[in-house]
């Protein structure tokens, strides 16, 4: 049981590049979410999904897209990276009010 | 967005001392949770509180859900070196068209324990 896995662990992008942050969970949880963590600001919700085929926006969705084609996977896409998206990104899956977080992806946009 | 004010921002304490941190918000939350984050890892849930006024313990940790549902505190008794880390409060609220419960995090309290 791997829990929540995220890849890559580190990534450096140039402004305007696109990329997808991968997130997978093997706990069969319906609810998954993406957060970004910036210094002094705690974690902020980007997008979330309550099940396959259903996604919705969180607090800070601009510049990010998500999809949920399977229960296991919840990728986060940056279509045109900007320096303001430099952050640590955490994926989480939830069951019975308990969130299980992945190890994070540290993204730097130059 | 929802704003949770967490204090203090950082604490330096001697091993064996007790620690107290709190979180306040202008919003009413359904649930309050406390997380701990170690360097390079995601947050891990410590305690969840579901009812206004609820006081819950988990080992040396005690947390309370405020009566107004707008605040919570976390106490750690007899601190040990492995308590070092960043502690986050989080409030849970229904959000969006799906009506799902989502979490809003405080800014964190960085705890350093001096042996």
Interface residues (C-beta under 8 A of the other chain):
Chain A: X4 X31 X33 X35 X40 X41 X42 X43 X44 X45 X48 X50 X54 X56 X57 X58 X59 X60 X90 X92 X97 X98 X99 X101 X102 X103 X104
Chain B: X1 X2 X4 X6 X31 X33 X40 X41 X42 X43 X44 X45 X48 X50 X88 X90 X92 X95 X96 X97 X98 X100 X101 X102 X103 X104 X105 X106 X107 X108
